């Protein structure tokens, strides 16, 4: 099957300029009419972006441009649900298979919205074990079981991942028993399996031709060398392909290790936050939180996450070619100022991702 034959099932193209309400958008009807008259290639022409201050706004991409595409399935930070954006999840994919990077709640539905089926996903990579990054695992595993998707789903993650997955698999036993009891043919089907590979700081592994490197970051805030630092690891990843490299921060605060991991990457996918806005939101939504907790919470946002200033310094220090922001709790009205803050340090293309954007 050729790439163009495979496109209707596997690709949902995003054709908008990020953060630009005044830019004309290409509708589905426009694309259909153009495809009928001048062919699919012309219908997928990428719109040129406009510079903003010293930073170009990074455009979304298409399946034809890279060996593997990075799709931001869910761009909200957790664990507070949003009516507008899904919990953290990303998909790194091509026409052969798809790798889910973090699996926040609703990941299965976002995979479908992105034009993929669960059978496309053969690998999951988990950055850390906070629920906003693992909440979708149970549904993904259970749906594979009930659909009888054959083969092995391999889940990579930090220490503790096996315990999480084993508990999910155990919780699915009543479903499997019910399924087998209701249909004698189930026993004849190829099994759907789950395998876990726990990884630690500095570990390298491969999925087909994709080379992956893990580095421990500063999200948990444990002192290096302590027992907790070794026992509980939050990881960042670098994905090296033949045509480009992508570095993914996961959740982290400022970190020399994350900057070293991202050195020279073609694309840095980074989290971002605004401590003051996060704290104000918590105060409004959670009036039960005692005021004595406010300084602790603000320090968490400042030290164990990345502000716009810290993101700009990270991107500049690592010398990355482009930057995508996700795991972003900020309301839209704060994004222009965050962009300005980033440009004080970094002058490359920047995008504040939305759900289902492709890069």
Phi and psi in degrees as a GROMACS rama.xvg file:
@    title "Ramachandran Plot"
@    xaxis  label "Phi"
@    yaxis  label "Psi"
@TYPE xy
-79.7617  165.918  UNK-2
-58.3818  -44.1932  UNK-3
-68.1469  -30.7281  UNK-4
-68.616  -29.3985  UNK-5
-85.9498  -13.8153  UNK-6
-61.1725  -45.4338  UNK-7
-57.4279  -33.5083  UNK-8
-82.9728  -35.1297  UNK-9
-104.271  -9.62734  UNK-10
-126.742  132.234  UNK-11
-117.642  103.146  UNK-12
-80.909  136.738  UNK-13
-101.806  121.404  UNK-14
-123.657  59.7509  UNK-15
-135.252  154.285  UNK-16
-81.5664  135.145  UNK-17
-70.5549  138.187  UNK-18
60.5887  31.1046  UNK-19
-130.337  96.4248  UNK-20
-73.9042  -18.1721  UNK-21
-90.8152  -8.34134  UNK-22
-78.9842  130.782  UNK-23
-60.4954  141.715  UNK-24
-106.651  150.358  UNK-25
-92.0259  119.221  UNK-26
-81.0371  166.645  UNK-27
-60.7594  -38.2703  UNK-28
-63.5245  -42.3801  UNK-29
-57.236  -46.3189  UNK-30
-63.6453  -42.0125  UNK-31
-62.649  -45.7478  UNK-32
-64.0422  -41.3277  UNK-33
-65.5997  -40.6064  UNK-34
-62.8906  -36.7721  UNK-35
-68.7873  -32.1093  UNK-36
-94.1519  -39.4421  UNK-37
-124.772  4.38939  UNK-38
96.8102  162.425  UNK-39
-61.6632  -38.0874  UNK-40
-60.8024  -42.2751  UNK-41
-69.8354  -31.658  UNK-42
-68.8614  -19.7865  UNK-43
-104.959  22.5132  UNK-44
-62.5517  135.547  UNK-45
-83.6546  134.005  UNK-46
-74.5489  133.562  UNK-47
-69.5297  144.987  UNK-48
-96.8015  161.713  UNK-49
-108.847  143.582  UNK-50
-71.7048  145.352  UNK-51
-123.141  120.658  UNK-52
45.4966  -123.132  UNK-53
-97.3735  6.01795  UNK-54
-124.46  129.312  UNK-55
-77.2781  141.023  UNK-56
-81.5813  118.515  UNK-57
-66.3406  130.564  UNK-58
-85.3664  160.764  UNK-59
-77.8111  169.442  UNK-60
-128.408  -176.574  UNK-61
-127.718  167.096  UNK-62
-61.8745  -22.6319  UNK-63
-82.7665  -6.90335  UNK-64
-95.4258  -21.0494  UNK-65
-141.891  161.546  UNK-66
-62.0637  -39.3948  UNK-67
-138.122  144.617  UNK-68
-105.904  141.651  UNK-69
-102.135  118.354  UNK-70
-110.748  126.412  UNK-71
-84.5783  94.891  UNK-72
-67.7932  -45.0665  UNK-73
-135.101  128.159  UNK-74
-117.482  2.48096  UNK-75
-81.4799  151.134  UNK-76
-85.9005  156.346  UNK-77
-116.911  -175.818  UNK-78
-95.7281  18.7221  UNK-79
-84.6419  123.973  UNK-80
-65.7106  152.353  UNK-81
-123.28  140.898  UNK-82
-75.7511  -11.0972  UNK-83
-110.198  -30.1351  UNK-84
-136.112  150.817  UNK-85
-85.8678  165.097  UNK-86
-68.8317  162.524  UNK-87
-57.869  125.044  UNK-88
-167.232  146.328  UNK-89
-140.757  156.425  UNK-90
-128.607  125.247  UNK-91
-109.107  116.61  UNK-92
-150.273  161.267  UNK-93
-146.139  -161.385  UNK-94
-78.4012  -6.69785  UNK-95
-92.3961  -46.9068  UNK-96
-163.026  175.674  UNK-97
-133.293  141.277  UNK-98
-115.53  121.349  UNK-99
-86.85  124.865  UNK-100
-110.383  103.855  UNK-101
72.2338  149.018  UNK-102
-139.566  65.1468  UNK-103
-65.1567  166.826  UNK-104
-53.8403  134.957  UNK-105
88.167  6.28469  UNK-106
-60.5657  -38.4353  UNK-107
-60.9674  -43.8868  UNK-108
-66.9152  -37.5197  UNK-109
-67.4356  -35.5804  UNK-110
-59.5432  -43.8029  UNK-111
-65.2222  -42.1359  UNK-112
-62.8609  -29.8608  UNK-113
-79.295  -2.39816  UNK-114
94.5417  16.7366  UNK-115
-115.648  161.71  UNK-116
-107.89  163.471  UNK-117
-63.5177  -27.7485  UNK-118
-68.9476  -17.6437  UNK-119
-71.2646  -27.4125  UNK-120
-88.7347  110.04  UNK-121
-109.699  -6.34114  UNK-122
-142.516  138.546  UNK-123
-125.208  134.075  UNK-124
-119.718  121.457  UNK-125
-106.421  128.762  UNK-126
-79.1386  -39.1012  UNK-127
-163.906  173.723  UNK-128
-101.157  17.802  UNK-129
-67.2099  146.044  UNK-130
-63.5641  -27.0264  UNK-131
-71.0764  -9.45431  UNK-132
-110.635  -6.58171  UNK-133
-127.778  -6.31012  UNK-134
-60.8948  -23.0395  UNK-135
-89.1308  -4.32178  UNK-136
-61.8783  -42.1545  UNK-137
-60.1901  -45.9602  UNK-138
-64.7355  -42.1466  UNK-139
-61.4976  -44.4475  UNK-140
-69.6043  -45.6827  UNK-141
-63.1462  -40.4605  UNK-142
-65.9078  -36.923  UNK-143
-62.4597  -43.715  UNK-144
-60.3265  -49.316  UNK-145
-72.4902  -26.0431  UNK-146
-84.2758  -7.11093  UNK-147
56.2872  46.3189  UNK-148
-73.3247  117.908  UNK-149
-74.9783  162.182  UNK-150
97.078  -174.529  UNK-151
-112.298  128.66  UNK-152
-92.0714  117.164  UNK-153
-99.1477  125.615  UNK-154
-113.388  118.552  UNK-155
-100.597  139.996  UNK-156
-171.749  173.668  UNK-157
-71.8372  172.12  UNK-158
-50.7466  134.152  UNK-159
106.089  -17.2109  UNK-160
-62.3343  -40.6698  UNK-161
-61.1016  -41.3476  UNK-162
-62.7618  -42.2911  UNK-163
-62.5456  -49.0163  UNK-164
-68.9323  -40.379  UNK-165
-58.8629  -39.0701  UNK-166
-66.7139  -39.1434  UNK-167
-64.3098  -46.7947  UNK-168
-60.2569  -42.1484  UNK-169
-62.6385  -36.4228  UNK-170
-69.3604  -19.3354  UNK-171
-86.939  -4.52728  UNK-172
-58.4739  -43.9953  UNK-173
-57.9643  -37.4243  UNK-174
-63.3535  -46.7248  UNK-175
-65.196  -40.9672  UNK-176
-63.8397  -43.17  UNK-177
-61.6568  -44.1781  UNK-178
-60.9416  -45.3431  UNK-179
-66.8986  -37.7576  UNK-180
-67.9811  -31.2013  UNK-181
-87.2967  -11.0804  UNK-182
-151.188  111.779  UNK-183
-68.2703  -17.9839  UNK-184
-76.4513  -15.4518  UNK-185
-56.7241  -38.8742  UNK-186
-64.1279  -21.1255  UNK-187
-88.3236  -8.78346  UNK-188
-78.4766  151.188  UNK-189
-62.1038  135.466  UNK-190
-70.8221  149.553  UNK-191
-101.481  119.721  UNK-192
-119.823  160.566  UNK-193
-130.068  130.807  UNK-194
-122.361  146.981  UNK-195
-121.212  134.464  UNK-196
-125.542  112.634  UNK-197
-85.4695  136.009  UNK-198
-125.766  157.036  UNK-199
-131.589  175.921  UNK-200
-49.2994  129.606  UNK-201
86.9263  -5.33556  UNK-202
-76.3846  144.184  UNK-203
-119.323  138.705  UNK-204
-150.452  168.933  UNK-205
-130.282  147.88  UNK-206
-124.568  105.705  UNK-207
55.1381  -124.799  UNK-208
-87.5476  -2.71589  UNK-209
-84.4855  123.9  UNK-210
-101.539  130.025  UNK-211
-124.215  134.805  UNK-212
-123.492  135.962  UNK-213
-108.383  144.614  UNK-214
-140.248  135.281  UNK-215
-72.3028  136.596  UNK-216
-110.755  -167.613  UNK-217
-105.279  16.8483  UNK-218
-64.2398  -39.1248  UNK-219
-77.9472  -23.6667  UNK-220
78.2663  11.6926  UNK-221
-76.84  146.379  UNK-222
-69.2187  131.97  UNK-223
-54.9139  139.337  UNK-224
91.8819  -11.1769  UNK-225
-85.4403  164.498  UNK-226
-62.6003  -40.6642  UNK-227
-65.4834  -34.2272  UNK-228
-61.6811  -37.7433  UNK-229
-79.4562  -36.2431  UNK-230
-76.309  -34.2283  UNK-231
-121.926  111.229  UNK-232
-120.296  130.582  UNK-233
-104.187  128.166  UNK-234
-114.582  146.147  UNK-235
-108.085  158.586  UNK-236
-133.649  150.049  UNK-237
-120.713  132.677  UNK-238
-114.398  113.636  UNK-239
-106.624  122.845  UNK-240
-117.554  174.17  UNK-241
-67.5565  -26.3108  UNK-242
-108.711  -14.2679  UNK-243
-168.881  171.295  UNK-244
-127.741  142.785  UNK-245
-125.985  129.407  UNK-246
-111.182  134.574  UNK-247
-122.375  121.205  UNK-248
-73.8726  -26.395  UNK-249
60.2613  -150.833  UNK-250
-91.4309  128.633  UNK-251
-159.644  157.534  UNK-252
-96.0519  -173.833  UNK-253
-53.8304  135.445  UNK-254
-155.189  123.532  UNK-255
-63.3529  -35.1261  UNK-256
-65.3164  -39.9898  UNK-257
-67.8579  -39.728  UNK-258
-64.1629  -41.873  UNK-259
-64.4811  -39.4362  UNK-260
-62.0829  -38.4834  UNK-261
-84.8007  -1.58004  UNK-262
-50.5274  119.136  UNK-263
71.3914  11.171  UNK-264
-64.8979  148.142  UNK-265
-69.9658  -33.1327  UNK-266
-140.582  129.241  UNK-267
-108.63  119.857  UNK-268
-101.566  110.582  UNK-269
-123.173  148.804  UNK-270
-75.1075  164.712  UNK-271
-155.116  150.963  UNK-272
-149.433  168.927  UNK-273
-128.538  102.538  UNK-274
-55.1065  -42.8354  UNK-275
-65.5304  -42.0353  UNK-276
-68.4175  -39.2269  UNK-277
-62.2171  -45.0991  UNK-278
-66.3272  -40.9564  UNK-279
-61.9156  -40.5287  UNK-280
-64.2588  -43.1817  UNK-281
-62.6141  -42.0538  UNK-282
-60.489  -38.8568  UNK-283
-74.1916  -38.2957  UNK-284
-90.0427  -28.2029  UNK-285
-122.991  76.7428  UNK-286
-69.8664  -9.38416  UNK-287
-81.2668  -11.4261  UNK-288
-74.2536  124.831  UNK-289
-67.286  145.901  UNK-290
-62.7572  -24.394  UNK-291
-67.6776  -15.3318  UNK-292
-84.4372  -14.9603  UNK-293
-58.5518  -47.0289  UNK-294
-61.4749  -36.2821  UNK-295
-66.5857  -43.6241  UNK-296
-64.9257  -42.5704  UNK-297
-64.3777  -39.701  UNK-298
-62.7874  -38.1521  UNK-299
-58.7883  -47.6359  UNK-300
-64.3312  -34.8583  UNK-301
-77.9688  -35.6696  UNK-302
-101.608  -33.9762  UNK-303
-106.189  6.83356  UNK-304
-134.75  179.997  UNK-305
-114.87  121.847  UNK-306
-77.0314  170.144  UNK-307
-58.8776  -39.6235  UNK-308
-62.5177  -44.1301  UNK-309
-66.8948  -37.2883  UNK-310
-63.4607  -44.829  UNK-311
-59.6627  -42.8956  UNK-312
-65.8369  -39.3352  UNK-313
-63.1418  -48.9853  UNK-314
-62.6066  -41.4023  UNK-315
-69.1437  -44.4579  UNK-316
-64.27  -34.527  UNK-317
-83.2784  -15.079  UNK-318
65.7339  37.9801  UNK-319
-76.021  156.517  UNK-320
-85.5523  -24.6035  UNK-321
-156.907  161.484  UNK-322
-136.949  130.974  UNK-323
-121.092  131.489  UNK-324
-104.258  131.106  UNK-325
-142.527  -169.94  UNK-326
46.92  51.7001  UNK-327
-114.302  111.57  UNK-328
-88.704  -2.49763  UNK-329
-72.7602  139.27  UNK-330
-67.7609  158.99  UNK-331
-57.8462  -32.4167  UNK-332
-69.5806  -14.9364  UNK-333
-93.9241  -11.1434  UNK-334
-66.5854  -41.8281  UNK-335
-56.3252  -42.3274  UNK-336
-68.2455  -37.6758  UNK-337
-61.7091  -38.8273  UNK-338
-63.3725  -43.3389  UNK-339
-61.1045  -42.8256  UNK-340
-61.9555  -41.9902  UNK-341
-61.9422  -41.0206  UNK-342
-68.7866  -12.2974  UNK-343
-65.8311  -23.699  UNK-344
-116.502  -33.3879  UNK-345
-125.436  129.701  UNK-346
-113.854  16.914  UNK-347
-88.2568  178.903  UNK-348
-64.7822  138.896  UNK-349
-132.659  140.342  UNK-350
-133.349  135.563  UNK-351
-94.0952  104.389  UNK-352
-69.0151  150.896  UNK-353
-114.923  162.993  UNK-354
-55.3567  135.104  UNK-355
74.3187  14.7153  UNK-356
-74.1863  149.907  UNK-357
-116.224  139.823  UNK-358
